[in-house]
Amino acid sequence: ALRVRRLAMAAILGGAVGNLIDRVFYDGLVVDFIDVGVGTSRFYTFNVADIGVTVGGALLFLCILLEGKKEKAQPGEPVVTDD
C-alpha cells in the first residue's frame, strides 16, 4: 500500500511540475497534448500532465478509502503499516 501511495504522489507531483514547466517556458500555454481521433473526427484531447494529476489523485483517493475500510473491519486489531 505504501508503494502505491508513493506512486500516486509521484504522479500528482510530476503532473503539477509538468504544467508549471509549460506555463513558465511557453508563455503561459500548456503544450503537452495527446489528440485522439480518426481522420477529421476528434474524440478526446488530453493534457499529459493532467492525466498524471488525475490518475494520481484517483489512486491516492482509493488508497485512503481502502485503508479506512481495512481499519474499520478490524477494530480490536493493531494497525500494521508498510512504513
N, C-alpha and C positions, 0 to 999 in steps of 0.2 A: 504494500500500500504506500509506503514511503517513496519508493521509486516512481510510482505513478503520479503521486503528488508533485514530486520534483520535476517530472516530465511536463506536467500541466503548467507549473510555474515557469519553466523554461520556455514553453510555447507562448505564454502570455507576454513574458519579458521580451522574447525575440520579436514578436509581432509589434509590440509597442516601440521597440528600438528601430525596427524596420520602417514604421510610419514616421518616426521622428527624423530619421535619416532622409527619407523622401522629402519631408517638409522643409528641412534645412537646405538641402542641396539642389532641389528642383523648384525653387521659388514658391513654396507653399503648396505644390501639387503632389499628388501621390501617383506614382508611375508603374508600380509593380502589379499589373493586372493579368488575369487569365480570362480570355474571351472564349466561351463555349458556344458552338453553333455549327450549322451546316449551310454552306453557301451564304446567302444573304440573310438567312434566319438565325437570329441570335437567341440563345436560351438564357444564359446567365453570364454575367461578367463578375469575376471575383477579384478582390484585392488580396494578394497573397499574405500580406501582414495581418489583415483582418481575419483570414482563415485561421492563422495561428492563435490570435487572441480569442476567437470564438470557440475553437476546438479545445484550447487550453482551459478556458473558463468553464465549458461544459464538463470536461473531465474532472476538474477540481471540484465542481459542484457535486458530481456523482461520488467522488471520494469522500467528501464531507458527509453527504447524505448516507452513504453505506456505513461509514464509521459510526454515525449516530444510531443507526438501526442495530448495529452489532453491540453497542454498549447497552441499549435498551433491552435486548434479547437476553442478556446475562447480567442481571442487576447485582447479584452477590459475588460474581467472579471478579478477580483483579484484572485490570485492563492491561493487556500486553501490547506494546507497540513495537514497530520496527526500528525505533531510534536507537 
